[in-house]
Amino acid sequence: MSHAWMPTSPCGDGCLTDGDAVVGLPRRVLRFAAAITAVLAALLSAPLLLVPWGRERRIRLIFRGVLRAFGVRLDVHGGADFLTAPAGRGALVVNNHISWLDIVAINALRPMRALAKKEIAGWPVLGGLVRRGGSIFLDRERLKTLPATMASLADALRTGSLVSVTPEGTTWCGLASGRFTTATFQAAIDGGVPVRPIALRYRLADGRETSRPAFIGPESLIASLRRVAALRGLVLELHICPEIAPGRAEDRRELAALAEAAVHSALGTVRIPAQQRRRTPRRQPAPLASPPAK
């Protein structure tokens, strides 16, 4: 961590759930082979992504192919208006951040640009796909670049782009989560666009929640890929919450709190925004007794 404002998470190996069902080594090898095939097909078809007609459909197929390769099933709740809305209406799409699979799943639903840490641009395969998607990269180690990055984000929103953001700033295990930071919500206010929260949860086919897809601690991307490829019956729940209209919040802090509360409400771990918490009234001192009549 190079400065005090760098987002951090206490999650590590100790957060990983035990006893999750796994597949055998041959199935894991086949999954990696399928993922490599899907990615190679995506790279070969990259010139077609420059053609506007059918572009979103092609991108969805690419990301859905990656999910299928790793045996991940999507379970989507709500958001019919969001999934069928025509292109050209900007929105800040925010979600709790658990895994590299988050990016894949959201683009499998509806392709969009992303605000991503600059390190992702150097990731093998996934980094190239994120770059081609028109991502805006954030240098978290250089705070002086933040205003310019937020200005670029506001411009993208203002011109009709959907932009995916993870306001926690880093990944958590899913069993625990972080607070939503406020900077990116100012871009939504400046761009005059709504905020669309999406809540993510990873579970197994039997309904038990799992934290093993989480990309946490100092582990490498390859280690996380191996852990995901080993899981049997992995399901990713996506709860698309109602949008938060422009002007509903007085400032970016309230807007961030509303989005965070929507995500936790969808997951059943409700957090009440600070602005809406009721203050416990102070107990008034008992009135002094009247002096006895003489």
C-alpha positions, 0 to 999 in steps of 0.5 A, spaced: 500 500 500 503 506 497 498 511 501 493 511 506 487 511 502 489 505 498 483 500 498 484 494 503 480 488 505 482 484 511 479 477 507 484 472 506 485 464 505 482 464 512 475 466 509 475 461 504 469 456 505 471 448 507 467 442 504 465 445 497 464 440 492 469 439 487 470 436 480 476 431 478 482 433 475 480 431 468 474 435 468 478 441 471 483 440 465 477 440 460 475 447 463 481 450 462 481 448 455 474 450 453 476 457 457 482 458 452 478 456 446 473 461 448 478 466 449 482 465 442 475 465 439 474 472 442 481 474 440 480 472 433 474 475 432 476 482 435 476 486 428 468 484 428 468 488 435 469 494 431 463 493 427 457 496 431 451 492 428 451 486 433 457 488 437 453 487 443 451 480 442 458 478 440 461 481 446 455 477 450 457 471 447 464 471 448 463 472 456 458 467 456 462 462 453 468 464 459 462 462 464 460 456 461 467 454 460 468 454 468 462 451 469 458 457 472 451 458 471 448 465 472 441 466 476 439 473 474 433 476 479 430 482 476 432 488 472 428 486 466 427 494 464 435 494 465 436 488 460 432 490 455 433 498 455 436 501 448 443 503 448 445 510 449 442 512 456 448 512 460 448 509 467 453 508 473 452 500 474 455 499 481 456 492 485 459 489 490 466 486 488 468 479 490 471 475 484 474 477 477 468 473 475 464 479 477 466 483 470 465 476 466 458 475 469 456 483 468 458 483 461 455 476 459 448 480 461 449 486 458 456 489 455 459 495 458 465 499 459 468 499 466 472 503 471 478 498 472 484 498 476 490 499 471 493 493 473 487 489 470 490 492 463 496 487 464 492 481 466 493 475 461 487 474 456 482 478 461 486 484 460 485 484 453 478 483 453 477 489 458 481 494 454 477 492 448 471 494 451 473 501 452 475 501 460 477 507 463 483 505 468 484 508 474 491 509 477 490 507 485 497 509 487 497 516 484 491 520 487 493 526 483 490 523 477 483 521 480 480 528 478 482 527 471 479 520 471 473 522 474 472 527 469 473 522 464 468 517 467 463 523 467 464 524 460 463 517 458 456 517 462 454 523 459 455 521 452 450 515 454 455 509 456 454 504 461 460 504 466 461 498 471 464 500 477 466 497 484 465 502 489 469 498 495 475 499 491 478 492 492 475 484 492 472 481 499 470 474 500 463 475 499 461 473 506 464 480 508 464 486 504 466 493 504 463 500 504 462 504 498 467 509 497 464 516 494 468 519 488 465 515 482 458 517 485 460 524 484 461 522 476 454 520 476 451 526 479 456 530 474 453 526 468 446 527 470 445 519 470 442 514 474 445 509 478 444 502 477 446 497 483 447 490 482 448 485 488 452 479 487 452 472 491 456 466 489 453 459 491 453 452 490 448 448 486 445 445 493 444 453 495 450 453 500 454 460 499 461 459 497 467 464 498 472 460 494 471 464 487 473 470 491 480 473 488 483 475 495 489 477 498 496 476 495 494 470 491 495 470 483 490 470 478 492 463 476 491 461 483 484 463 483 482 461 476 484 454 478 480 454 484 474 456 480 475 451 475 475 446 481 468 447 483 462 443 482 455 446 481 458 454 482 452 458 481 452 466 481 446 470 483 445 477 480 440 481 483 439 487 479 436 492 483 431 498 481 435 504 479 436 510 483 434 516 479 438 523 478 437 528 483 434 523 488 440 524 493 443 530 495 450 529 494 455 523 493 455 521 500 448 520 500 448 517 493 453 512 495 449 510 501 443 509 498 446 504 492 450 500 498 443 499 502 440 497 495 445 491 494 445 489 502 437 489 502 437 484 495 442 480 499 438 480 505 444 483 509 441 490 510 444 496 512 441 503 513 444 509 510 447 513 515 442 519 513 436 515 514 438 512 521 434 515 526 437 518 532 436 516 539 432 522 542 436 524 548 433 523 555 430 529 558 432 530 565 426 529 570 423 536 572 424 538 578 419 537 584 415 543 585 416 545 592 411 544 597 406 549 599 406 553 605 
